[in-house]
């Protein structure tokens, strides 16, 4: 397959889509011309010079676009580019965020904003104003992308723009390097050109069709669903369901005609509710993606226009995926929930909408809207104020000042013990403490806003939270273990509840496990502080080998007073000294390698004999290294805090720092960081240093960027590549995913690609098969490349292999993934093949005298099936008629020098899935009779049977002597053979006639054989 | 009570049933006292091995029939121990180096050297050379074949090689040119029928010619299979009837079912089922090319004209790829997917044509 065809394909695809874009684009340009005046009114309210300059520019721009749109089309694109450059030059003084901030940036002062919205509402032009903006914004976006504005926080929601935007970005990056990127850039330009030309023409047509479109679009869909559903019943129901939906979509928000179909539906459900549900589930499994992704333009709405609104999405929308809608809703401050309730404001329906949701929506009088109406909603709803909006922009300094006394007051409260300890530690914490004395703005947020008390730890407030458990455990540690130490009383440790003990009283150590950045170390240190205990922390930066642990730690643990080590006794009340120490072993899973050899074992020993509590911490408690330690520790597992929990804390920090943020934006960042609190804070810190505000789009872009660094599991990678998610991945991204494990990913793809329902097939079976074939081709080709790589060490072909095995299949098959990702069956099958081959070789080897050394292939293909039959047929006959056929079978077996095990392997290798199994028809009595008879007879086999491991050992030594003996001698004499038999346990039957005297000797080996066979019988 | 195949195997060149002229030539070759390395090839079930054994008997007398089987240990340069089974008499040794996988080169070098370097003690009573029979030469790796090249010439005066394979296409030309090639073609249908009736007569049975003919056709000119089929028929039912069922190997039935599954439905679900079946065949050590051929033959029944040539071209292409690549399943699956796509298209076009 030529790689060019890959690119070609994608370009033609975008060409098709372009037509759709054109329509929608055109619509908006026409509308724009009508409402020109409104915008001018609106902008005249603004008085800042920057704003006016901007609006002026916008005006020019719009006039250009609207009035001279035809002319502009004819203009060479270079000229247009030049012009847009010029406009951006004007704006050079303003920051990008200000530039975009016209619609949703908090940079605009609140007063003006409110005024603007009031104006809008009073004039009643409310639906019109926002409508105009998207087009302009998009044009700007494009222009910006094409010029150099790498920092522009562009995140556009329309598929058109994301596609072109991405291409443009790629083009920009690699502009100087490679020629193919030039093509891309041309594509972008062309597309832009295309859009602008055609939008001006087809708009009316589209508007007319907008009512009908859902129905027309659906008809091919229903057909395809018919094809896929097998039973007739299903077909009928499917059509029924869709017709209902059709009606609903046509009627839109009006609810009256909905009752009738739902009643009939109820009847049906009553009759065969279970079947129906199963069918629904099947349908849901086979659901396809949006039928026309990116066909609709996504308008820009007013800020927080969905504030306080709750949406529920059901069914498949025409152009937007569920995720896209969700991100749109969140972007405008709304919320998406999964079930309809009284509080739900809107239910967004699509094809195959859930009946129960619709019913509920009716019950709760929820407004039911479809995709178009939803988009309309974005355009028309007035902007609101975010509940998170900061009322006064606070200065940066006050909060930090406010904080500092708190901190200072915190300091003494830590207790006397901790201060000296912290001095000793080489931790950053100490530095922080000092720096907090003089209110330093240069402190990292993570340290600056480190929880000061146990209550401040995010997600650990509950009574049964890990921190509380740890607190209790530490509090009771000495009372629990004192008795054990004094040995006067019986130990309460080995209580009947054992490991299920919720308080962990029997353990001398605790193990905190969980992903990084959730607050394990913080919890441990804070709990110690809370209880007034001092602690020594050992982490990965300290050497923790067996020796050092023994010498340094074990001694101090036994000493029961660490403070004495540092000569700080005067601070510690002597009587309490024993109770006041904790050993914190951080990052115990990092205790590996040569440096820390034997450390884990030593740690366990220390735990067993410790007189102070030990707190261990690790990330992955399931790993091999931690196995032994987990048995000795009180298990406390830290989960990632929920997004909402983090959001609140981060919002308050942002407020203190004087940063304007929106809750959805923060949530996007949190999700992007995978709920790692530390990373969230670092990210916010970084954003703050660039910018004083953060809106949703920036955050989303930022989160996407940071998400790339998350290391994915192999199953996640496979899912990412095959599911609809891969749409957002570039070629390079996919290729990078391949390189995460280049030997496994291709096999995962190969195993799972047929399970995917590709969107691009649009439910067309022929198209689907075509895609499958192309994918399989590509994967097969990657095997050829891999062979070459492994054979000739041509590792430079690895990227090519990644392209063929991962990128191209993922591109073809992208779509709805059904079920879960399977582990490649290839490996299992490979080992089965190996096993069967070994069995075959042995069979061949055993029977090579009578068959004159038949080749393995011939044995498998010709002899084996008939041999099986000849062995089983008499047994089957005996089971039926009762005649004694066993002797014939044993005769045949021994004629071919087979042993009893060979009979089983013959049966196994020749048995195909789904073919009748001969042995099932054989009576178990006959089977046992056969085994008995065969074992009773003495068989002379011309090869050694290795029945015991001991023989194998002997054989190794005996082998050489045997070889030598046979090399020289023409014919091995019986007497000589006997000698050898004694020491090597091998039986040689050179000739059947000559073998008679050997039978006595042979019985030894056969006895060994029978014991084995006896086991076979029992099966 | 060995099976008929082995029971009635001819033991000497004089007793061979067909290719008599060739047998005559072999006899002449032995009579001259010396002969070059031989490369015996031909389709399975044609009698290659029988001929080799007859030839050896002609050379050394009945002593060759005293066979023994033993295992030899070899140590690879990487200190891995491999065990190879050999079949040997005092005059010859038979070995399948390809059993050792990609260590076959070691087997060739070590074994041939040890065997060839020791000259027979008593030259007066026997030939001055030993014979090494190498089976399945077409499965040898290129390395091993190159290792063979030099050894063949070096030890020419103490040993002769008889190479034995199904097809010479995978034997490198250098080796082919060092050997006298003997092709053993599959017996004609008449010859097989003659042998079947002969064997039945020996067993005291009468074989109806119709049944015999059917067996011959079903065996696809594979004598071994024909005899096995015939014996199976005998056990199933005697006296024979002309229309009794002839048992086919299980894997062939399974393969046919697989092909039918491909033709009867073309869908992703079916593709997964077919993959499962292909895996089943591959795990049972059915070679990929046999699978491809089997599927192709069945698919051909359902194709016509233009599609036939297209599918033939496709199957050739994918079969070739199985030889270049390593993972057979990928290529067979790709072929099945391609066929499904092509066939679906073909069906729909045919349907459209019927409509108008």
Boltz contact constraints between the chains, C-beta under 6 A:
constraints:
  - contact:
      token1: [A, 754]
      token2: [B, 268]
      max_distance: 6.0
  - contact:
      token1: [A, 754]
      token2: [B, 271]
      max_distance: 6.0
  - contact:
      token1: [A, 754]
      token2: [B, 272]
      max_distance: 6.0
  - contact:
      token1: [A, 766]
      token2: [B, 344]
      max_distance: 6.0
  - contact:
      token1: [A, 769]
      token2: [B, 266]
      max_distance: 6.0
  - contact:
      token1: [A, 769]
      token2: [B, 340]
      max_distance: 6.0
  - contact:
      token1: [A, 769]
      token2: [B, 341]
      max_distance: 6.0
  - contact:
      token1: [A, 769]
      token2: [B, 344]
      max_distance: 6.0
  - contact:
      token1: [A, 770]
      token2: [B, 341]
      max_distance: 6.0
  - contact:
      token1: [A, 772]
      token2: [B, 337]
      max_distance: 6.0
  - contact:
      token1: [A, 773]
      token2: [B, 337]
      max_distance: 6.0
  - contact:
      token1: [A, 773]
      token2: [B, 338]
      max_distance: 6.0
  - contact:
      token1: [A, 773]
      token2: [B, 341]
      max_distance: 6.0
  - contact:
      token1: [A, 776]
      token2: [B, 333]
      max_distance: 6.0
  - contact:
      token1: [A, 776]
      token2: [B, 334]
      max_distance: 6.0
  - contact:
      token1: [A, 776]
      token2: [B, 337]
      max_distance: 6.0
  - contact:
      token1: [A, 777]
      token2: [B, 334]
      max_distance: 6.0
  - contact:
      token1: [A, 779]
      token2: [B, 330]
      max_distance: 6.0
  - contact:
      token1: [A, 780]
      token2: [B, 330]
      max_distance: 6.0
  - contact:
      token1: [A, 780]
      token2: [B, 331]
      max_distance: 6.0
  - contact:
      token1: [A, 780]
      token2: [B, 334]
      max_distance: 6.0
  - contact:
      token1: [A, 783]
      token2: [B, 325]
      max_distance: 6.0
  - contact:
      token1: [A, 783]
      token2: [B, 327]
      max_distance: 6.0
  - contact:
      token1: [A, 783]
      token2: [B, 330]
      max_distance: 6.0
  - contact:
      token1: [A, 784]
      token2: [B, 324]
      max_distance: 6.0
  - contact:
      token1: [A, 784]
      token2: [B, 325]
      max_distance: 6.0
  - contact:
      token1: [A, 787]
      token2: [B, 325]
      max_distance: 6.0
  - contact:
      token1: [A, 787]
      token2: [B, 326]
      max_distance: 6.0
  - contact:
      token1: [A, 829]
      token2: [B, 279]
      max_distance: 6.0
  - contact:
      token1: [A, 829]
      token2: [B, 283]
      max_distance: 6.0
  - contact:
      token1: [A, 832]
      token2: [B, 283]
      max_distance: 6.0
  - contact:
      token1: [A, 833]
      token2: [B, 283]
      max_distance: 6.0
  - contact:
      token1: [A, 836]
      token2: [B, 283]
      max_distance: 6.0
  - contact:
      token1: [A, 836]
      token2: [B, 284]
      max_distance: 6.0
  - contact:
      token1: [A, 836]
      token2: [B, 285]
      max_distance: 6.0
  - contact:
      token1: [A, 837]
      token2: [B, 285]
      max_distance: 6.0
  - contact:
      token1: [A, 840]
      token2: [B, 285]
      max_distance: 6.0
  - contact:
      token1: [A, 845]
      token2: [B, 85]
      max_distance: 6.0
  - contact:
      token1: [A, 848]
      token2: [B, 69]
      max_distance: 6.0
  - contact:
      token1: [A, 848]
      token2: [B, 87]
      max_distance: 6.0
  - contact:
      token1: [A, 849]
      token2: [B, 67]
      max_distance: 6.0
  - contact:
      token1: [A, 850]
      token2: [B, 2]
      max_distance: 6.0
  - contact:
      token1: [A, 850]
      token2: [B, 6]
      max_distance: 6.0
  - contact:
      token1: [A, 851]
      token2: [B, 6]
      max_distance: 6.0
  - contact:
      token1: [A, 852]
      token2: [B, 49]
      max_distance: 6.0
  - contact:
      token1: [A, 852]
      token2: [B, 53]
      max_distance: 6.0
  - contact:
      token1: [A, 853]
      token2: [B, 87]
      max_distance: 6.0
  - contact:
      token1: [A, 853]
      token2: [B, 94]
      max_distance: 6.0
  - contact:
      token1: [A, 855]
      token2: [B, 135]
      max_distance: 6.0
  - contact:
      token1: [A, 855]
      token2: [B, 136]
      max_distance: 6.0
  - contact:
      token1: [A, 858]
      token2: [B, 44]
      max_distance: 6.0
  - contact:
      token1: [A, 860]
      token2: [B, 285]
      max_distance: 6.0
  - contact:
      token1: [A, 862]
      token2: [B, 224]
      max_distance: 6.0
  - contact:
      token1: [A, 862]
      token2: [B, 225]
      max_distance: 6.0
  - contact:
      token1: [A, 865]
      token2: [B, 249]
      max_distance: 6.0
  - contact:
      token1: [A, 865]
      token2: [B, 250]
      max_distance: 6.0
  - contact:
      token1: [A, 866]
      token2: [B, 228]
      max_distance: 6.0
  - contact:
      token1: [A, 866]
      token2: [B, 232]
      max_distance: 6.0
  - contact:
      token1: [A, 873]
      token2: [B, 235]
      max_distance: 6.0
  - contact:
      token1: [A, 891]
      token2: [B, 1]
      max_distance: 6.0
  - contact:
      token1: [A, 892]
      token2: [B, 1]
      max_distance: 6.0
  - contact:
      token1: [A, 895]
      token2: [B, 1]
      max_distance: 6.0
  - contact:
      token1: [A, 895]
      token2: [B, 2]
      max_distance: 6.0
  - contact:
      token1: [A, 912]
      token2: [B, 250]
      max_distance: 6.0
  - contact:
      token1: [A, 912]
      token2: [B, 254]
      max_distance: 6.0
  - contact:
      token1: [A, 913]
      token2: [B, 280]
      max_distance: 6.0
  - contact:
      token1: [A, 915]
      token2: [B, 250]
      max_distance: 6.0
  - contact:
      token1: [A, 942]
      token2: [B, 69]
      max_distance: 6.0
  - contact:
      token1: [A, 943]
      token2: [B, 69]
      max_distance: 6.0
  - contact:
      token1: [A, 970]
      token2: [B, 90]
      max_distance: 6.0
  - contact:
      token1: [A, 990]
      token2: [B, 68]
      max_distance: 6.0
